[in-house]
Amino acid sequence: QVQLVESGGGLVQAGGSLKLSCAASGSISSINAMSWYRQAPGKQRELVGRIIAGGSTNYADSVKGRFTISRDNAKNTVSLQMNSLGPEDTDVYYCNVQQNWVRNYWGQGTQVTVSS
């Protein structure tokens, strides 16, 4: 089992920045990808950014150039630096860890609210 603890959400004005962090613990071997997703009420959860074991990253088109995902292998953490935030970025953000390309673990979610 992998446990994920997220931090860093909150309220920010449009144009501002926030950094989300997620710490993984437990049986953390063979983690092949760490990601951030977000979900608005009544909508499907969507991928925001992913970083795989080799360091390659991919992002949703809506956040490219504004968000940066990074991983600290020594600390087993994944972070999401979010800049130039807008009201459309208001969502609950979830950390995800994929193990052995099959098993997925999720954090509890952290609220990000961007005021206009």
C-alpha distance (Angstrom), angle and dihedral (degrees) to the residues before:
residue distance angle dihedral
Q1 . . .
V2 3.77 . .
Q3 3.77 122.7 .
L4 3.79 120.4 -155.2
V5 3.79 126.3 -162.8
E6 3.78 118.8 -170.4
S7 3.77 129.0 -161.1
G8 3.77 140.8 168.6
G9 3.79 105.3 63.9
G10 3.77 122.6 131.1
L11 3.78 146.6 111.8
V12 3.77 121.7 -44.4
Q13 3.78 135.8 165.7
A14 3.78 121.0 -110.2
G15 3.77 110.4 -82.1
G16 3.76 92.4 29.5
S17 3.78 132.6 113.9
L18 3.77 138.5 -120.8
K19 3.77 133.3 -179.3
L20 3.77 121.3 -146.8
S21 3.78 121.7 -160.6
C22 3.78 132.4 -167.8
A23 3.78 125.4 -167.6
A24 3.79 120.0 -158.3
S25 3.78 123.8 -154.2
G26 3.79 138.4 165.4
S27 3.79 122.5 45.1
I28 3.78 95.2 4.5
S29 3.77 100.6 159.0
S30 3.82 120.6 119.7
I31 3.79 95.3 22.9
N32 3.77 104.8 163.1
A33 3.80 101.0 176.9
M34 3.78 140.5 17.5
S35 3.76 120.0 -163.7
W36 3.76 147.4 170.5
Y37 3.79 121.9 -134.1
R38 3.76 131.0 179.9
Q39 3.75 134.4 -155.1
A40 3.77 134.6 -168.1
P41 3.82 121.6 -157.5
G42 3.78 110.6 -77.8
K43 3.78 93.7 8.4
Q44 3.78 134.7 101.7
R45 3.75 119.8 -97.0
E46 3.79 109.2 -102.0
L47 3.77 133.4 -159.1
V48 3.78 114.2 -108.9
G49 3.79 101.2 176.0
R50 3.79 139.4 -19.4
I51 3.78 133.8 -163.7
I52 3.77 119.8 -166.6
A53 3.78 128.6 -152.7
G54 3.79 93.7 -91.5
G55 3.80 91.7 54.1
S56 3.80 99.7 -104.9
T57 3.77 115.0 141.3
N58 3.76 137.8 -160.6
Y59 3.78 131.5 -172.6
A60 3.74 141.4 -165.8
D61 3.79 110.2 -97.9
S62 3.79 90.1 -118.8
V63 3.80 93.0 63.4
K64 3.80 102.8 35.1
G65 3.77 111.2 128.0
R66 3.81 92.2 15.5
F67 3.80 105.4 60.0
T68 3.80 128.4 51.4
I69 3.78 125.5 -167.1
S70 3.77 120.2 -157.0
R71 3.77 137.5 174.3
D72 3.78 133.1 -148.4
N73 3.78 106.1 -157.8
A74 3.79 93.4 -173.3
K75 3.80 91.7 56.7
N76 3.81 96.4 32.0
T77 3.76 91.7 -127.3
V78 3.77 135.0 135.1
S79 3.78 122.7 -159.6
L80 3.76 136.2 -166.9
Q81 3.79 117.9 -154.1
M82 3.78 108.4 -160.0
N83 3.80 119.5 -165.8
S84 3.79 133.5 175.3
L85 3.77 90.5 23.6
G86 3.78 119.8 -166.6
P87 3.80 134.4 -170.1
E88 3.81 88.2 -97.7
D89 3.80 88.3 67.4
T90 3.79 91.6 63.6
D91 3.79 106.1 119.7
V92 3.76 144.7 109.4
Y93 3.80 107.4 -82.7
Y94 3.80 120.8 -148.2
C95 3.77 130.0 -163.2
N96 3.79 115.4 -138.0
V97 3.77 130.9 -167.2
Q98 3.78 122.5 -169.0
Q99 3.77 119.1 -156.4
N100 3.78 125.2 -162.5
W101 3.81 88.9 -8.9
V102 3.78 89.7 -77.1
R103 3.76 116.0 59.4
N104 3.78 119.6 72.1
Y105 3.78 128.7 -161.8
W106 3.78 126.0 -169.3
G107 3.75 135.6 -156.5
Q108 3.78 122.3 -132.4
G109 3.79 93.6 -101.7
T110 3.78 132.1 -110.4
Q111 3.79 125.2 -132.9
V112 3.78 119.7 -122.3
T113 3.79 115.7 -170.7
V114 3.79 122.3 -176.6
S115 3.78 116.7 -166.9
S116 3.79 121.3 -152.4
